[in-house]
Amino acid sequence: MSESKEEQGPMVPGDKAQPGAENAGEDLCPTCGGTGRYRGEECENCGGSGRVWVPVGTP
Ligand SMILES: [Zn+2]
């Protein structure tokens, strides 16, 4: 079996909202500042993407 989904992967520790959700938006990862790397290694907070999902639409 070889499923190759181009969708968002599983949530990463930095995600505060469901990836792809209507009320969620991407923001720069506060840990790595959007670089995807932290202290010479892949940022664990964002999984190396440099972005995390956060809730949006709140006043
Ligand atoms: Zn990060």
N, CA, C, O and the ligand as a Tripos MOL2 file, in Angstrom:
@<TRIPOS>MOLECULE
protein
  237   235    60     0     0
PROTEIN
NO_CHARGES

@<TRIPOS>ATOM
      1 N           0.8510   -1.1980    0.0000 N.3       1 MET1
      2 CA          0.0000    0.0000    0.0000 C.3       1 MET1
      3 C           0.8760    1.2310    0.0000 C.2       1 MET1
      4 O           1.8590    1.3110    0.7360 O.2       1 MET1
      5 N           0.5180    2.1700   -0.8140 N.am      2 SER2
      6 CA          1.3340    3.3820   -0.8750 C.3       2 SER2
      7 C           0.4450    4.6100   -1.0390 C.2       2 SER2
      8 O           0.2470    5.1300   -2.1360 O.2       2 SER2
      9 N          -0.0600    5.0300    0.0590 N.am      3 GLU3
     10 CA         -0.8760    6.2380    0.0230 C.3       3 GLU3
     11 C           0.0260    7.4700    0.0450 C.2       3 GLU3
     12 O           0.9390    7.5750    0.8640 O.2       3 GLU3
     13 N          -0.2380    8.3690   -0.8400 N.am      4 SER4
     14 CA          0.5570    9.5930   -0.8730 C.3       4 SER4
     15 C          -0.3600   10.8040   -0.8280 C.2       4 SER4
     16 O          -0.7190   11.3880   -1.8510 O.2       4 SER4
     17 N          -0.7120   11.1440    0.3590 N.am      5 LYS5
     18 CA         -1.6150   12.2840    0.5210 C.3       5 LYS5
     19 C          -0.8210   13.5880    0.4820 C.2       5 LYS5
     20 O           0.2220   13.7320    1.1190 O.2       5 LYS5
     21 N          -1.3440   14.5060   -0.2740 N.am      6 GLU6
     22 CA         -0.7000   15.8190   -0.3280 C.3       6 GLU6
     23 C          -1.3200   16.7700    0.6950 C.2       6 GLU6
     24 O          -1.0410   17.9680    0.7150 O.2       6 GLU6
     25 N          -2.1590   16.1980    1.5290 N.am      7 GLU7
     26 CA         -2.8150   17.0550    2.5120 C.3       7 GLU7
     27 C          -1.8560   17.3970    3.6500 C.2       7 GLU7
     28 O          -0.6910   17.0000    3.6620 O.2       7 GLU7
     29 N          -2.3880   18.1340    4.5820 N.am      8 GLN8
     30 CA         -1.5920   18.4440    5.7610 C.3       8 GLN8
     31 C          -1.3160   17.1480    6.5090 C.2       8 GLN8
     32 O          -2.1730   16.2700    6.6030 O.2       8 GLN8
     33 N          -0.1360   17.0490    7.0230 N.am      9 GLY9
     34 CA          0.2070   15.8620    7.7810 C.3       9 GLY9
     35 C          -0.4600   15.9030    9.1480 C.2       9 GLY9
     36 O          -1.3350   16.7300    9.4070 O.2       9 GLY9
     37 N          -0.0400   15.0140    9.9980 N.am     10 PRO10
     38 CA         -0.5890   15.0050   11.3530 C.3      10 PRO10
     39 C          -0.2350   16.2860   12.0870 C.2      10 PRO10
     40 O           0.7100   16.9900   11.7320 O.2      10 PRO10
     41 N          -0.9950   16.5610   13.0890 N.am     11 MET11
     42 CA         -0.7250   17.7750   13.8520 C.3      11 MET11
     43 C           0.6450   17.7010   14.5110 C.2      11 MET11
     44 O           1.1070   16.6350   14.9190 O.2      11 MET11
     45 N           1.2650   18.8370   14.5990 N.am     12 VAL12
     46 CA          2.5570   18.9250   15.2660 C.3      12 VAL12
     47 C           2.3430   19.6010   16.6130 C.2      12 VAL12
     48 O           1.3030   20.2190   16.8410 O.2      12 VAL12
     49 N           3.3210   19.4860   17.5050 N.am     13 PRO13
     50 CA          3.1790   20.0720   18.8470 C.3      13 PRO13
     51 C           2.7880   21.5500   18.8290 C.2      13 PRO13
     52 O           2.1100   22.0270   19.7380 O.2      13 PRO13
     53 N           3.2170   22.2650   17.8000 N.am     14 GLY14
     54 CA          2.9530   23.7010   17.7540 C.3      14 GLY14
     55 C           1.5700   24.0620   17.2540 C.2      14 GLY14
     56 O           1.1470   25.2130   17.3520 O.2      14 GLY14
     57 N           0.8690   23.0810   16.7210 N.am     15 ASP15
     58 CA         -0.4570   23.3790   16.1970 C.3      15 ASP15
     59 C          -1.4460   23.6160   17.3330 C.2      15 ASP15
     60 O          -1.5690   22.8100   18.2550 O.2      15 ASP15
     61 N          -2.1450   24.7410   17.2400 N.am     16 LYS16
     62 CA         -3.1690   25.0390   18.2510 C.3      16 LYS16
     63 C          -4.5580   24.8790   17.6760 C.2      16 LYS16
     64 O          -5.5580   25.0990   18.3590 O.2      16 LYS16
     65 N          -4.6120   24.4960   16.4200 N.am     17 ALA17
     66 CA         -5.9040   24.2920   15.7730 C.3      17 ALA17
     67 C          -5.7530   23.1700   14.7570 C.2      17 ALA17
     68 O          -4.6430   22.8050   14.3710 O.2      17 ALA17
     69 N          -6.8740   22.6380   14.3390 N.am     18 GLN18
     70 CA         -6.8430   21.5540   13.3770 C.3      18 GLN18
     71 C          -6.3640   22.0710   12.0270 C.2      18 GLN18
     72 O          -6.9670   22.9870   11.4670 O.2      18 GLN18
     73 N          -5.2940   21.4990   11.5000 N.am     19 PRO19
     74 CA         -4.7850   21.9460   10.1920 C.3      19 PRO19
     75 C          -5.8580   21.8760    9.1090 C.2      19 PRO19
     76 O          -6.5220   20.8540    8.9360 O.2      19 PRO19
     77 N          -6.0110   22.9700    8.3940 N.am     20 GLY20
     78 CA         -6.9600   22.9880    7.2990 C.3      20 GLY20
     79 C          -8.3820   23.3240    7.7280 C.2      20 GLY20
     80 O          -9.2770   23.4510    6.8930 O.2      20 GLY20
     81 N          -8.5810   23.4640    9.0180 N.am     21 ALA21
     82 CA         -9.9240   23.7740    9.4980 C.3      21 ALA21
     83 C         -10.3510   25.1720    9.0660 C.2      21 ALA21
     84 O          -9.5290   26.0480    8.7990 O.2      21 ALA21
     85 N         -11.6620   25.3440    9.0100 N.am     22 GLU22
     86 CA        -12.2020   26.6160    8.5260 C.3      22 GLU22
     87 C         -11.7800   27.7820    9.4140 C.2      22 GLU22
     88 O         -11.5350   28.8950    8.9500 O.2      22 GLU22
     89 N         -11.7060   27.4860   10.6890 N.am     23 ASN23
     90 CA        -11.3840   28.5580   11.6260 C.3      23 ASN23
     91 C          -9.9240   28.5180   12.0640 C.2      23 ASN23
     92 O          -9.5610   28.9820   13.1450 O.2      23 ASN23
     93 N          -9.1090   27.9530   11.1960 N.am     24 ALA24
     94 CA         -7.6920   27.8750   11.5330 C.3      24 ALA24
     95 C          -6.8650   28.5350   10.4360 C.2      24 ALA24
     96 O          -7.2570   28.5690    9.2690 O.2      24 ALA24
     97 N          -5.7440   29.0420   10.8310 N.am     25 GLY25
     98 CA         -4.8640   29.6710    9.8550 C.3      25 GLY25
     99 C          -3.4220   29.3740   10.2030 C.2      25 GLY25
    100 O          -3.0890   29.0380   11.3390 O.2      25 GLY25
    101 N          -2.5790   29.5070    9.2000 N.am     26 GLU26
    102 CA         -1.1720   29.2340    9.4490 C.3      26 GLU26
    103 C          -0.4680   30.4850    9.9680 C.2      26 GLU26
    104 O          -0.7530   31.6090    9.5550 O.2      26 GLU26
    105 N           0.4410   30.2480   10.8710 N.am     27 ASP27
    106 CA          1.2240   31.3490   11.3990 C.3      27 ASP27
    107 C           2.6750   30.8890   11.5010 C.2      27 ASP27
    108 O           2.9630   29.6920   11.5100 O.2      27 ASP27
    109 N           3.5520   31.8310   11.5750 N.am     28 LEU28
    110 CA          4.9550   31.4650   11.7170 C.3      28 LEU28
    111 C           5.1690   30.7480   13.0380 C.2      28 LEU28
    112 O           4.6050   31.1290   14.0640 O.2      28 LEU28
    113 N           5.9690   29.7300   13.0040 N.am     29 CYS29
    114 CA          6.2860   29.0010   14.2210 C.3      29 CYS29
    115 C           7.0860   29.9070   15.1520 C.2      29 CYS29
    116 O           8.1310   30.4330   14.7690 O.2      29 CYS29
    117 N           6.5910   30.0850   16.3720 N.am     30 PRO30
    118 CA          7.2770   30.9710   17.3150 C.3      30 PRO30
    119 C           8.6050   30.4050   17.8050 C.2      30 PRO30
    120 O           9.4620   31.1400   18.2970 O.2      30 PRO30
    121 N           8.7630   29.1160   17.6690 N.am     31 THR31
    122 CA          9.9950   28.4960   18.1570 C.3      31 THR31
    123 C          11.1590   28.7320   17.2130 C.2      31 THR31
    124 O          12.2560   29.0900   17.6440 O.2      31 THR31
    125 N          10.9210   28.5310   15.9380 N.am     32 CYS32
    126 CA         12.0160   28.6570   14.9730 C.3      32 CYS32
    127 C          11.8840   29.9220   14.1350 C.2      32 CYS32
    128 O          12.7600   30.2340   13.3290 O.2      32 CYS32
    129 N          10.7950   30.6400   14.3260 N.am     33 GLY33
    130 CA         10.6130   31.8820   13.5900 C.3      33 GLY33
    131 C          10.3360   31.6780   12.1180 C.2      33 GLY33
    132 O          10.5250   32.5900   11.3120 O.2      33 GLY33
    133 N           9.8900   30.4940   11.7650 N.am     34 GLY34
    134 CA          9.5210   30.2260   10.3800 C.3      34 GLY34
    135 C          10.6240   29.5780    9.5630 C.2      34 GLY34
    136 O          10.4570   29.3280    8.3690 O.2      34 GLY34
    137 N          11.7310   29.3110   10.1940 N.am     35 THR35
    138 CA         12.8340   28.7090    9.4410 C.3      35 THR35
    139 C          12.6900   27.1960    9.3430 C.2      35 THR35
    140 O          13.2420   26.5670    8.4390 O.2      35 THR35
    141 N          11.9550   26.6250   10.2680 N.am     36 GLY36
    142 CA         11.7960   25.1760   10.2690 C.3      36 GLY36
    143 C          12.9430   24.4500   10.9470 C.2      36 GLY36
    144 O          12.9530   23.2250   11.0710 O.2      36 GLY36
    145 N          13.9030   25.2430   11.3780 N.am     37 ARG37
    146 CA         15.0380   24.6180   12.0520 C.3      37 ARG37
    147 C          15.3060   25.3290   13.3790 C.2      37 ARG37
    148 O          15.1740   26.5470   13.4980 O.2      37 ARG37
    149 N          15.6750   24.5440   14.3400 N.am     38 TYR38
    150 CA         15.8890   25.0880   15.6640 C.3      38 TYR38
    151 C          17.1610   24.4870   16.2480 C.2      38 TYR38
    152 O          17.2730   23.2730   16.4240 O.2      38 TYR38
    153 N          18.0950   25.3450   16.5360 N.am     39 ARG39
    154 CA         19.3710   24.9050   17.1140 C.3      39 ARG39
    155 C          20.0290   23.8220   16.2530 C.2      39 ARG39
    156 O          20.5590   22.8350   16.7620 O.2      39 ARG39
    157 N          19.9810   24.0340   14.9550 N.am     40 GLY40
    158 CA         20.6970   23.1360   14.0520 C.3      40 GLY40
    159 C          19.9570   21.8630   13.7060 C.2      40 GLY40
    160 O          20.4590   21.0180   12.9650 O.2      40 GLY40
    161 N          18.7520   21.7340   14.2540 N.am     41 GLU41
    162 CA         17.9920   20.5400   13.9470 C.3      41 GLU41
    163 C          16.5930   20.9180   13.5020 C.2      41 GLU41
    164 O          16.1680   22.0650   13.6400 O.2      41 GLU41
    165 N          15.8920   19.9470   12.9700 N.am     42 GLU42
    166 CA         14.5220   20.2000   12.5570 C.3      42 GLU42
    167 C          13.6950   20.6220   13.7570 C.2      42 GLU42
    168 O          13.7230   19.9880   14.8110 O.2      42 GLU42
    169 N          12.9680   21.6960   13.5720 N.am     43 CYS43
    170 CA         12.1570   22.2140   14.6710 C.3      43 CYS43
    171 C          11.0430   21.2320   15.0090 C.2      43 CYS43
    172 O          10.2490   20.8550   14.1470 O.2      43 CYS43
    173 N          10.9940   20.8300   16.2560 N.am     44 GLU44
    174 CA          9.9730   19.8580   16.6540 C.3      44 GLU44
    175 C           8.6070   20.5080   16.8000 C.2      44 GLU44
    176 O           7.5710   19.8610   16.6500 O.2      44 GLU44
    177 N           8.6290   21.7920   17.0940 N.am     45 ASN45
    178 CA          7.3530   22.4770   17.3350 C.3      45 ASN45
    179 C           6.4760   22.5130   16.0910 C.2      45 ASN45
    180 O           5.2540   22.3790   16.1680 O.2      45 ASN45
    181 N           7.1190   22.6970   14.9520 N.am     46 CYS46
    182 CA          6.3470   22.8110   13.7140 C.3      46 CYS46
    183 C           6.6260   21.6450   12.7740 C.2      46 CYS46
    184 O           6.0800   21.5860   11.6730 O.2      46 CYS46
    185 N           7.4640   20.7290   13.2030 N.am     47 GLY47
    186 CA          7.7780   19.5890   12.3660 C.3      47 GLY47
    187 C           8.6600   19.9530   11.1870 C.2      47 GLY47
    188 O           8.7560   19.2000   10.2180 O.2      47 GLY47
    189 N           9.3030   21.1040   11.2700 N.am     48 GLY48
    190 CA         10.2270   21.5120   10.2140 C.3      48 GLY48
    191 C           9.5740   22.3260    9.1090 C.2      48 GLY48
    192 O          10.2340   22.7180    8.1470 O.2      48 GLY48
    193 N           8.2820   22.5790    9.2460 N.am     49 SER49
    194 CA          7.5900   23.3370    8.2020 C.3      49 SER49
    195 C           7.7520   24.8390    8.3990 C.2      49 SER49
    196 O           7.5760   25.6200    7.4650 O.2      49 SER49
    197 N           8.0830   25.2270    9.6040 N.am     50 GLY50
    198 CA          8.2280   26.6510    9.8930 C.3      50 GLY50
    199 C           6.9010   27.3380   10.1590 C.2      50 GLY50
    200 O           6.8480   28.5370   10.4300 O.2      50 GLY50
    201 N           5.8410   26.5690   10.0790 N.am     51 ARG51
    202 CA          4.5180   27.1490   10.3010 C.3      51 ARG51
    203 C           3.6850   26.2690   11.2090 C.2      51 ARG51
    204 O           3.8440   25.0480   11.2290 O.2      51 ARG51
    205 N           2.8150   26.8860   11.9440 N.am     52 VAL52
    206 CA          1.9110   26.1630   12.8080 C.3      52 VAL52
    207 C           0.5010   26.6660   12.5580 C.2      52 VAL52
    208 O           0.2920   27.7660   12.0450 O.2      52 VAL52
    209 N          -0.4520   25.8440   12.9300 N.am     53 TRP53
    210 CA         -1.8510   26.2360   12.7430 C.3      53 TRP53
    211 C          -2.3920   26.8180   14.0350 C.2      53 TRP53
    212 O          -2.2120   26.2690   15.1210 O.2      53 TRP53
    213 N          -3.0570   27.9430   13.8770 N.am     54 VAL54
    214 CA         -3.6290   28.6070   15.0410 C.3      54 VAL54
    215 C          -5.0840   28.9710   14.7370 C.2      54 VAL54
    216 O          -5.4630   29.1390   13.5780 O.2      54 VAL54
    217 N          -5.8740   29.0860   15.7700 N.am     55 PRO55
    218 CA         -7.2740   29.4900   15.5720 C.3      55 PRO55
    219 C          -7.3430   30.9300   15.0960 C.2      55 PRO55
    220 O          -6.5730   31.7780   15.5480 O.2      55 PRO55
    221 N          -8.2550   31.2030   14.1930 N.am     56 VAL56
    222 CA         -8.4480   32.5600   13.7210 C.3      56 VAL56
    223 C          -9.9390   32.9230   13.8040 C.2      56 VAL56
    224 O         -10.7890   32.0700   14.0560 O.2      56 VAL56
    225 N         -10.2200   34.1770   13.5900 N.am     57 GLY57
    226 CA        -11.6160   34.5840   13.5680 C.3      57 GLY57
    227 C         -12.1270   35.0250   14.9300 C.2      57 GLY57
    228 O         -13.2780   35.4410   15.0660 O.2      57 GLY57
    229 N         -11.2730   34.9340   15.9320 N.am     58 THR58
    230 CA        -11.7070   35.3970   17.2430 C.3      58 THR58
    231 C         -11.4990   36.9080   17.3410 C.2      58 THR58
    232 O         -10.4380   37.4090   16.9690 O.2      58 THR58
    233 N         -12.4740   37.6200   17.8240 N.am     59 PRO59
    234 CA        -12.3960   39.0690   17.9030 C.3      59 PRO59
    235 C         -11.3140   39.5500   18.8660 C.2      59 PRO59
    236 O         -11.1310   40.7550   19.0360 O.2      59 PRO59
    237 ZN          9.2950   25.6480   14.1350 Zn       60 ZN60
@<TRIPOS>BOND
     1     1     2 1
     2     2     3 1
     3     3     4 2
     4     3     5 am
     5     5     6 1
     6     6     7 1
     7     7     8 2
     8     7     9 am
     9     9    10 1
    10    10    11 1
    11    11    12 2
    12    11    13 am
    13    13    14 1
    14    14    15 1
    15    15    16 2
    16    15    17 am
    17    17    18 1
    18    18    19 1
    19    19    20 2
    20    19    21 am
    21    21    22 1
    22    22    23 1
    23    23    24 2
    24    23    25 am
    25    25    26 1
    26    26    27 1
    27    27    28 2
    28    27    29 am
    29    29    30 1
    30    30    31 1
    31    31    32 2
    32    31    33 am
    33    33    34 1
    34    34    35 1
    35    35    36 2
    36    35    37 am
    37    37    38 1
    38    38    39 1
    39    39    40 2
    40    39    41 am
    41    41    42 1
    42    42    43 1
    43    43    44 2
    44    43    45 am
    45    45    46 1
    46    46    47 1
    47    47    48 2
    48    47    49 am
    49    49    50 1
    50    50    51 1
    51    51    52 2
    52    51    53 am
    53    53    54 1
    54    54    55 1
    55    55    56 2
    56    55    57 am
    57    57    58 1
    58    58    59 1
    59    59    60 2
    60    59    61 am
    61    61    62 1
    62    62    63 1
    63    63    64 2
    64    63    65 am
    65    65    66 1
    66    66    67 1
    67    67    68 2
    68    67    69 am
    69    69    70 1
    70    70    71 1
    71    71    72 2
    72    71    73 am
    73    73    74 1
    74    74    75 1
    75    75    76 2
    76    75    77 am
    77    77    78 1
    78    78    79 1
    79    79    80 2
    80    79    81 am
    81    81    82 1
    82    82    83 1
    83    83    84 2
    84    83    85 am
    85    85    86 1
    86    86    87 1
    87    87    88 2
    88    87    89 am
    89    89    90 1
    90    90    91 1
    91    91    92 2
    92    91    93 am
    93    93    94 1
    94    94    95 1
    95    95    96 2
    96    95    97 am
    97    97    98 1
    98    98    99 1
    99    99   100 2
   100    99   101 am
   101   101   102 1
   102   102   103 1
   103   103   104 2
   104   103   105 am
   105   105   106 1
   106   106   107 1
   107   107   108 2
   108   107   109 am
   109   109   110 1
   110   110   111 1
   111   111   112 2
   112   111   113 am
   113   113   114 1
   114   114   115 1
   115   115   116 2
   116   115   117 am
   117   117   118 1
   118   118   119 1
   119   119   120 2
   120   119   121 am
   121   121   122 1
   122   122   123 1
   123   123   124 2
   124   123   125 am
   125   125   126 1
   126   126   127 1
   127   127   128 2
   128   127   129 am
   129   129   130 1
   130   130   131 1
   131   131   132 2
   132   131   133 am
   133   133   134 1
   134   134   135 1
   135   135   136 2
   136   135   137 am
   137   137   138 1
   138   138   139 1
   139   139   140 2
   140   139   141 am
   141   141   142 1
   142   142   143 1
   143   143   144 2
   144   143   145 am
   145   145   146 1
   146   146   147 1
   147   147   148 2
   148   147   149 am
   149   149   150 1
   150   150   151 1
   151   151   152 2
   152   151   153 am
   153   153   154 1
   154   154   155 1
   155   155   156 2
   156   155   157 am
   157   157   158 1
   158   158   159 1
   159   159   160 2
   160   159   161 am
   161   161   162 1
   162   162   163 1
   163   163   164 2
   164   163   165 am
   165   165   166 1
   166   166   167 1
   167   167   168 2
   168   167   169 am
   169   169   170 1
   170   170   171 1
   171   171   172 2
   172   171   173 am
   173   173   174 1
   174   174   175 1
   175   175   176 2
   176   175   177 am
   177   177   178 1
   178   178   179 1
   179   179   180 2
   180   179   181 am
   181   181   182 1
   182   182   183 1
   183   183   184 2
   184   183   185 am
   185   185   186 1
   186   186   187 1
   187   187   188 2
   188   187   189 am
   189   189   190 1
   190   190   191 1
   191   191   192 2
   192   191   193 am
   193   193   194 1
   194   194   195 1
   195   195   196 2
   196   195   197 am
   197   197   198 1
   198   198   199 1
   199   199   200 2
   200   199   201 am
   201   201   202 1
   202   202   203 1
   203   203   204 2
   204   203   205 am
   205   205   206 1
   206   206   207 1
   207   207   208 2
   208   207   209 am
   209   209   210 1
   210   210   211 1
   211   211   212 2
   212   211   213 am
   213   213   214 1
   214   214   215 1
   215   215   216 2
   216   215   217 am
   217   217   218 1
   218   218   219 1
   219   219   220 2
   220   219   221 am
   221   221   222 1
   222   222   223 1
   223   223   224 2
   224   223   225 am
   225   225   226 1
   226   226   227 1
   227   227   228 2
   228   227   229 am
   229   229   230 1
   230   230   231 1
   231   231   232 2
   232   231   233 am
   233   233   234 1
   234   234   235 1
   235   235   236 2
@<TRIPOS>SUBSTRUCTURE
     1 MET1         2 RESIDUE 1 A MET
     2 SER2         6 RESIDUE 1 A SER
     3 GLU3        10 RESIDUE 1 A GLU
     4 SER4        14 RESIDUE 1 A SER
     5 LYS5        18 RESIDUE 1 A LYS
     6 GLU6        22 RESIDUE 1 A GLU
     7 GLU7        26 RESIDUE 1 A GLU
     8 GLN8        30 RESIDUE 1 A GLN
     9 GLY9        34 RESIDUE 1 A GLY
    10 PRO10       38 RESIDUE 1 A PRO
    11 MET11       42 RESIDUE 1 A MET
    12 VAL12       46 RESIDUE 1 A VAL
    13 PRO13       50 RESIDUE 1 A PRO
    14 GLY14       54 RESIDUE 1 A GLY
    15 ASP15       58 RESIDUE 1 A ASP
    16 LYS16       62 RESIDUE 1 A LYS
    17 ALA17       66 RESIDUE 1 A ALA
    18 GLN18       70 RESIDUE 1 A GLN
    19 PRO19       74 RESIDUE 1 A PRO
    20 GLY20       78 RESIDUE 1 A GLY
    21 ALA21       82 RESIDUE 1 A ALA
    22 GLU22       86 RESIDUE 1 A GLU
    23 ASN23       90 RESIDUE 1 A ASN
    24 ALA24       94 RESIDUE 1 A ALA
    25 GLY25       98 RESIDUE 1 A GLY
    26 GLU26      102 RESIDUE 1 A GLU
    27 ASP27      106 RESIDUE 1 A ASP
    28 LEU28      110 RESIDUE 1 A LEU
    29 CYS29      114 RESIDUE 1 A CYS
    30 PRO30      118 RESIDUE 1 A PRO
    31 THR31      122 RESIDUE 1 A THR
    32 CYS32      126 RESIDUE 1 A CYS
    33 GLY33      130 RESIDUE 1 A GLY
    34 GLY34      134 RESIDUE 1 A GLY
    35 THR35      138 RESIDUE 1 A THR
    36 GLY36      142 RESIDUE 1 A GLY
    37 ARG37      146 RESIDUE 1 A ARG
    38 TYR38      150 RESIDUE 1 A TYR
    39 ARG39      154 RESIDUE 1 A ARG
    40 GLY40      158 RESIDUE 1 A GLY
    41 GLU41      162 RESIDUE 1 A GLU
    42 GLU42      166 RESIDUE 1 A GLU
    43 CYS43      170 RESIDUE 1 A CYS
    44 GLU44      174 RESIDUE 1 A GLU
    45 ASN45      178 RESIDUE 1 A ASN
    46 CYS46      182 RESIDUE 1 A CYS
    47 GLY47      186 RESIDUE 1 A GLY
    48 GLY48      190 RESIDUE 1 A GLY
    49 SER49      194 RESIDUE 1 A SER
    50 GLY50      198 RESIDUE 1 A GLY
    51 ARG51      202 RESIDUE 1 A ARG
    52 VAL52      206 RESIDUE 1 A VAL
    53 TRP53      210 RESIDUE 1 A TRP
    54 VAL54      214 RESIDUE 1 A VAL
    55 PRO55      218 RESIDUE 1 A PRO
    56 VAL56      222 RESIDUE 1 A VAL
    57 GLY57      226 RESIDUE 1 A GLY
    58 THR58      230 RESIDUE 1 A THR
    59 PRO59      234 RESIDUE 1 A PRO
    60 ZN60       237 GROUP 0 **** ****
